[in-house]
Amino acid sequence: MSDRPTAPDPARLKEWEQRTEVPLFVSALVFLTGYAVRVLAPVGAQPWRDIALALVAATWLLFVVDYGVRLRLSGLGIRFVHRHWLDTAVLLLPLLRPLRMVKVYTAVQQRRAGPGLSLYARVMTYASLSAALLGFSAALAVYHQEQGAPGSTIRTFGDSLWWACATLTTVGYGDAVPVTPVGRVIAAFMMACGLALLGAVTGSFSSWLVEVFEREDEKRPPGSA
């Protein structure tokens, strides 16, 4: 990766992102499916585990190609890595790709001629989809680390899903908790995401309610109780 920036090409970069965002999101779902099969399928379940591994490798290679093309078209050189830190994190950890849901929606909306969702609807839809995909991804990753670990309370994938729901909603019952170092790192990340997503949804819902009440007040005739 060269440190010397090349001539930027904003028009081609924007066109590339618009054309590839949705296919890459579909690829991310394929990656997640392959990873789920690798984690949940029994060790002797062949050839499905090998097929799943091939899908994971192939989709990750697509992410690498996309990252390289956007780095080249941006003209930033090595500065692209830290300036677009979320893209870099998603490349290293493809299970984080749901965090790019905003860009996916933008790409879809630009292809449509009709009106888009309201701001409040967009925020709540983004938060809900991101929470569902991140929760499922985290449940897989934690189960992968915790199954068979000494002292682990997460013994089945159902336990891991329950833990993910409790963590994302900031409830934290404590009946199922990670004990491995990697599992605890994932848990800390999930806590931060849960607070952010829950705050986004509740804030948008509250703002929508205030707007509705203000409209109702404006419709009332002057002097009415």
JONOR-V651341 format. One record per backbone hydrogen bond with DSSP energy under -1.0 kcal/mol. CO is the residue of the C=O (numbers start at 1). NH is the residue of the N-H. Records with the same first field share a line. If there is no record, write none. Layout:
BEGIN
CO: NH / NH
END
This chain:
BEGIN
9: 13
10: 14
11: 15
12: 16
13: 17
14: 18
15: 19
16: 20
17: 21
20: 24
21: 25
22: 26
23: 27
24: 28
25: 29
26: 30
27: 31
28: 32
29: 33
30: 34
31: 35
32: 36
33: 37
34: 38
35: 39
36: 40
37: 41
42: 45
44: 46
45: 49
47: 51
48: 52
49: 53
50: 54
51: 55
52: 56
53: 57
54: 58
55: 59
56: 60
57: 61
58: 62
59: 63
60: 64
61: 65
62: 66
63: 67
64: 68
65: 69
66: 70
67: 71
68: 72
69: 73
70: 74
73: 9
76: 79
77: 80
78: 81
79: 83
80: 84
84: 88
85: 89
86: 90
87: 91
88: 92
89: 93
93: 96
94: 97
96: 99
97: 100
98: 101
100: 104
101: 105
102: 106
103: 107
104: 108
105: 109
106: 110
118: 122
119: 123
120: 124
121: 125
122: 126
123: 127
124: 128
125: 129
126: 130
127: 131
128: 132
129: 133
130: 134
131: 135
132: 136
133: 137
134: 138
135: 139
136: 140
137: 141
138: 142
139: 143
140: 144
141: 145
142: 146
143: 147
146: 149
149: 152
156: 160
157: 161
158: 162
159: 163
160: 164
161: 165
162: 166
163: 167
164: 168
165: 169
166: 171 / 172
167: 170
180: 184
181: 185
182: 186
183: 187
184: 188
185: 189
186: 190
187: 191
188: 192
189: 193
190: 194
191: 195
192: 196
193: 197
194: 198
195: 199
196: 200
197: 201
198: 202
199: 203
200: 204
201: 205
202: 206
203: 207
204: 208
205: 209
206: 210
207: 211
208: 212
209: 213
210: 214
211: 215
212: 216
213: 217
214: 218
215: 219
221: 224
END
